Amino acid sequence: MKLKIFRQLPILICCFTVIPTTIYAAEKVLQSLSNVEEYNTHDGNTFKLIKIEQGCRIEAHFFLSFEQKIYNYYFNTQTLYKATEKTLRYEYKKDLEGSLDAVTKIYPYSSVIYPLTDVEMHQDFNEYKALFPKAQLKKCT
């Protein structure tokens, strides 16, 4: 009986080692800025320059009274290849709207992928990119 258990053990080991796994490249925050005055919002903002496999991503995150806006700009060297926007809305305790202390839930409200021909989006990207030192931007190749 013990012999049968040992004969099945290598088969089980082979089954577990053959299962495919997906490994994602890690993102690395090169620099992060908070509460940049030029982009004053009700509850603050953050800007991150993040190194990714295909270059970099700038994440601009604005905290507003009733929602959050998150813009992501994907680029390598100087070429922007993708831009997105996500809006998250707040759900509040009854009669306490507008107070972040009363938020009971944050839920996705909308998302947009911008066409690369959008002029205003390019202006925003260039403004946000200018917040980061050239030494850090050179790492986006």
Secondary structure, DSSP 8 states (H G I E B T S, - for coil): -HHHHHHHHHHHHHHHHHS--------EEEEEEE--GGG--TT-EEEEEEEETTEEEEEEEEE-SSEEEEEEEEEETTEEEEEEEEEEEEEE-TT-TT-GGGEEEEEEEEEEE--TT-HHHHHHHHHHHTTS-HHHHTT--
